[in-house]
Amino acid sequence: MNTTNQPAVIVDPYSTGALYAETFRQRGVPVYAVISTPVPPDVYAASYRPDDFDQVFVFTGDNLEQLLSSLSALQPRCILPGTESGVELCDLLCQSLLPEYANDANLSSARRHKYLMAQAVAAAGLAVIPQICTDSVAVVERWLEEFALRGRDLVIKPPKSAGTDGVRCIRAGEDWRPYFKALVHTKNRLGLMNDEVLVQQYVTGHEFVVDTVSIAGHHTVTDICRYHKIDNGGNMAVYNAMEWISPSAPDNTALIAYAFGVLDALGIRHGAGHVELMLTPEGIRLIEIAARPHGGGQARYNRVATGDSQLDRLARYHCDGELPTQDFQLLRHLTVTFLVAREAGIVSNTAVLDRAQALSTHYTSVINIRDGDRVEKTKDLFSNLDLGYIVLCGPDAAAVERDFQTIKQLEQQLLITEFHDLTA
């Protein structure tokens, strides 16, 4: 492995991707950033730390050749996406500058667009959830008739969003058209226009994420987590908890085999992968995949739970030539408990959450609300994180579960009162 001062380049170093800077610097490697828009999307702005990087390059949409020239002069050892918004630009840069680390160029759009993603996975012979992507109510009507889904539960979401933004469950008998019309031709929370809307059959089961690192087409697993989500007034993808799963859990073999098939179907040969799956009574189905690390700063807690992370595996490979192992271990039971606001208003009694620090499995609290703050009804992962979360960790899974239930009881003691705009 080259030991010169070649830098690592991170495209959109937001969310977990912001942690790449310290991960590479600990190995004596300079780190440069590329941002795909002049200003980070609002949902990522708080995690962006430009001072952590030797230099930040800005992609304006019309300066690709200049950007390629500047990066080529640096002779980077790797170019990696930090978060969802950087995946496509990272593909372009890798294909030109580091083709040995590039993923399949022909499938670049499918790695971001959820409909094209499912189409590619289905073409590879894996079962997927029935879906349609269009801007036309009439097209959806015909699709519902063709697949006998009229009057059934549905899911509506943007095709290129992140963090469960815009995901909504339409229950049987509920008119899906108003929400479809409200979503199409509007911008999502990444600032992208929803030119079309994805409509899916609603499936039930247990939801998991398989986090991976791939080197030259060899896939490895860094962790498997189970999502515990709740319906919050039609917002079906609200996180309640995320639980790290033992590598010996009975469903893991099937989940990993399906996840690796998805990686192959989408041409992901190098880098991090974040594969969200639903284990349904009919079998495993893809929710979606992201060709980047697990977000929300997950690497910090994955190190605690497993002793490793996607970021560390990639840094060890690009700095030391160390090939990642196939396996992962669970050193400690760990659960992230997300705060949920059942309604919008002015919050009070937030001090009750301080009691979590006395719990036997308390690891850390990230509480972003104080008395008098105006909070919005939780509708996606971004609004979960706006409120905060509490991490529980320990050797005893039952103790972690008891403390999780205690936190949820504390959460119910938060007071949210109706907001009145006195200036109106």
N, C-alpha and C positions, 0 to 999 in steps of 0.2 A: 504493500500500500504506500502511496506517495506520502512522504512525511514533510513536505514543504509547507509553506504558509498559505496554501490554497484555501480560500474561504468556503463556507457553506452559504448558500443563498436561499432565503425563505420568502415565498410569495404569499402575500397577505398574512403576516405573522400575528394573527389575532386569535383570541380564545386560547386553546391549548397550544396553538402554533407559536404564541408569544414565548413559550417556555423553551423553544429550540435555542434561543440566544444563550441562555445560561448553560444548557446541555452541551453545546459545542464549545463554549468558552472554557468550561471546566476541563476540556481536553486541549486547550491552547490553540483553538481554531478561531480565526476571525469570522464574523457573521455579518452578512449584508442582507438588506431587505428590499423587496420589490412590492409595491402596493399597486393593485390593479385599477384603482380609481384615485383621483386626486385627494379625496377625503374618505376615510373608512366609513362603511355603513354605520349608522347610529348604534345598532345592536352590538357592534364590535369595538366601538370607540374607546370604551373604558379599559379594554385589554391591550390596546395598542401603546407600546412603549418605544418610540423611535430612538430614544437615547441609548437603548440596549444594543444598537447596531452601529457598525463602523460607518455605514452610509446607507441612505434610503433612496432608491430609484422609484420614480413615479411613472407608471404607464398611463398615457393620456388617450390611448385609442388610435393615435396616428403616429406614434414614435417607436414602433416595434423595431425597425432597423437600427435606430440609434441605441435603443435599450440592449439589443443583441450585441452591438459593438462594444458597449461599455462593459457588459458582463463577460464577454469573450476575453477582454483584456485582463480580467481578474483570474482567468483560468479556474473557475470554481470546481470544487471536488463533488458537489452535489447541488441540485436545485430541487427544493421540496415545497409542496403546498402547505401553508399553515392552517388554512380553514377552507370552507366550501367555496367562497368567492374567488379563491386563487387557483382552483383546480385547472380550469381551461387555459389560463395564461401560463401556468406552470408547464402544462403539456406542450404548448408552443415553444417555450424556451428550451425545454429538455430536448425536444425533437431536433432543434437547430444546434444546440451547444453540447449536449451530452446524450447522444442517441443511444448509447449503451445502457442508459438508465431511463429511457423513455418508455412509456406505455403505448399500446397500439394506437397510432394516430387515427385510424379509421373509426375507432370507437370512442373518441374523445367526447363527442356530444352525448353519447349514451351514458357516459360516466357522470353527467350532470342532470340530464333531462329524465325524469322518472318514468315517462311513458316509453321512450326509446330504450331506457335501461331494462325495463321488463320485457320488451320485445326481444332484445338481445339474449336475455336469460332464457326466454321461452324457446328461441331458435336453437339454443344449446341443449334443449331437451329437458329443462327443469320446469316443474310446475310453478305457475304464477297466478296471481289474483286477477280475475277478469276485470278489464278496465278499458276506458276510452278517453282520448284527449282531444278536445275540440273547443272552439269558441261558439259553437252553435247548439242552441237548445234542441233544435229539431234532430240533429245528429244523435244527441244523447237519448232523445225519446225513442228513436229507431233502435238504438243499441239496447236499451232497457227491454224493449219488446223482443228483440232477437234472442237475448240471453235469459229471458223470463225473469227479469229482475224488477219489473214494475211492482211497486208496493213493498219492496224489500228494503232492509237497512243498507245505506250507501255511505261511502266516504268521498268527500270532495276536498281537493287540495291543489295548491299551485304546483306546476311541474318542475320548477327550479328554485324552490324555497329551501330553508334549513331551519333546524330547531323547532319542528312541528308548527311553524308559522302557517296560519291559514287553514290548518287541518280541521275539518268539521265532520261530525257524524250526523247524517240525516236519517232519522228513525222512520220505520215503516209507517206509511200514511202521511208523513210530513212532506210538504211541498219543497222539493229540492231546488226549484228554479229560482226563487228569490236570492238564495245564497250563491248559486252559480252566477247569476247576473251581477251580484255585488262584488264578486271576486274577479271576473274576467275584465281585462283591460284596466286593471289597477296595478299599482306597484306593490311588491312584497317587501318584507323587512330588510332584504338585501338591496333594495332599490331597483330591482329588476321588474320589467313589465310582465304581467301575467297575460300574454297574448292568447293563451289557451288555458283551460282548466281540466284537471284530471278527475275523472269520476270512476270509482272502484266499487266492486262488491264489498260489503263489510264482512270481515271474517273475525272469528273469535278464537281465543286460545291463550297461550303464554308467549309473551314477547321477550326475545333475547337479542343481545348484540354480541357478535363475534368480532373482536378486534385483532387485526392481523398486521404482519410485516412480511413483505415479499422481496426476495432478491433473485433476480434473473429467473423469475417464474417459479421459484421455490417458495411456497407459502408456509408461514408459521403463525401460531396463535399466541398473543400476549395475554389475553384474558377473555373470559366470557361473563357477561353480566345479564341479569334479568331485570327488565323494566317492570315497575308496578305503576300503571297509569290509571287515571280516573276520568270520568266524564264530569266536566264542570259546566253544566248548563249548555250542552251542545258542543262544547269544546272537548273532544274526546281524547286528545293526546296530551293531557296535562300530567306531568310527572308527579308522582307521590313519593316514590323511592326508587333507588337503583341498588341492586344487591349483587355482590361478586359471588360467582358460582365456583364450586370445587371442580378441579379438572377431571375428577372421577364421576361426576354427575351422569346419570344413566342416558340422558338425551344428547350428551356432548358429541359422541361419535357421528351421529346423524347430522347434527347442526354444523359441525366442522366440515363434513363431506359436502353438504349443500353450499356452505359459504365458499369453500375452495372452488366449487363449480361456478359460482357467481363471479369470483375473481377472474377465472379463466374466460368466462363468457364475455366479460367486459374488457379483456385485454390488459388487466392489471398485472404487470410483471415485476414492478419495482415500487417500493414505498409502502406507506401505511394504507390500511383499508378498514372500513367501519361498516360492518354488514349487519343490518337490522332484519331479524327474521321473526315470523310468527309460527309457533308450533300449534297447528290446528288439528282438529279430529281427523281431517283428511290428509294430514301430512304437513311438511314444512313449506312455507310460502315466503317469498321475498317481500319485505316492506320497502326497503330501499338500501342502497349502498352508497358510501361516500369514499372517494379515493384520497383520503386525508386522515389525520389522527382523530380519535374520539375527542369531541369538543368539551367545553366547560371546565377546562383545567384538569381533566380526568387523569392525566399522567401523574400528577402529584399523588393522587390517592391510589393509583394502580401500583406505584412504587411501594406504598405501605402494605397493600394487600398481597402483592406477588413478588416484590423485590425487583421489578423490572417495569418497562413501559415501551410503547412504540417508539417514542423519541430516543430512548437510550439504545434500543436495538439498532436503529438506523445510524445513530452517532457512532456506535462501536464499529459498525461495518464501514462507514465512510472515513473514519479516522484510523482504525486499527486493522481493518480487513477481516474482522471477526464475523463469521457467518452465524446467524441466529439459529438457536435450537428449535425443534418442532414444539416442544412441550412448554407448559407454564406450571407454576405451583401456586397454591393458595397458602400463604403464611399466616394470615389473619382473616377472620370474617369481617367484612366491611360493608356498610350500607350508607348511602347518601340519602338523607331525608330532606325532601324538598318542601318548602313552605308553599301553601296554597291559599289564595284569597277567594272566598266563595262569592264575593260581591265587591263592587267598587265603592270607595268612600274614604273617609278620614280614619286612620288607624290609631288606636291607643292601647294601653296596657301591654306595650311591647316588652317591658321589663320581665314579663313572665317567661320569655324565652331564655333569659339568663339562667334559669333553673336547670337547663339542659347540661350546663357545665358541671353539675354535681353528679351526673349519671356515671355509672361505673365504666361504661364503654365510650364515653364522650371522647372524641379525638380533636375536633375543631368545629367552631361555629363561624359562619359567614352570614351575618345578619345585616341587611341593607335598609331596614326600616326603623324609624323612630316615631315616638308619639307625635301626632300632628301631621305626619306625612300623608299625602294623598296616594292611595294605591288603586290600581286597576284590577278588575277581575282577572284571575289567572286564566290564560287561554292557550299558552304555548310554553316551550322551554325558556324562551327569552324572558317571559314575564315571571316564570318560576325564579329565575336567577335574579331578577330585579328585587324580589323579596328576600331571597337568601336560602341557605341550606345548612344542615347540621350533619357532620360526618361522625358515624359511630364505628368503633373498631375494637376487636378483642378476640380472644381464643375460643370463646363460648358463643355459638350461634344463637342459642336461646336467650342469652343475656342481651345480645344486640337487638333481637326481636322485641324483648320486653321494653328496652329503652326507646326503640322506635315507636311503640304504641304510646309510651309516656309523652314523647314529643308531640305526637298527634293530639293528645289530650291537652297539652299546653297550647297548641295552635288554636284549638277551639275556644280558648280563653281570650284570644285577641278580639278587641272590639273594633268593629268597622261601622261607622255611622255615615248616613247619607251626606254627600257633599252639597253644600249650598253656596253658590257663587254670589257673594254679597255685592259684587261690582256690576252685576247684570242689571 
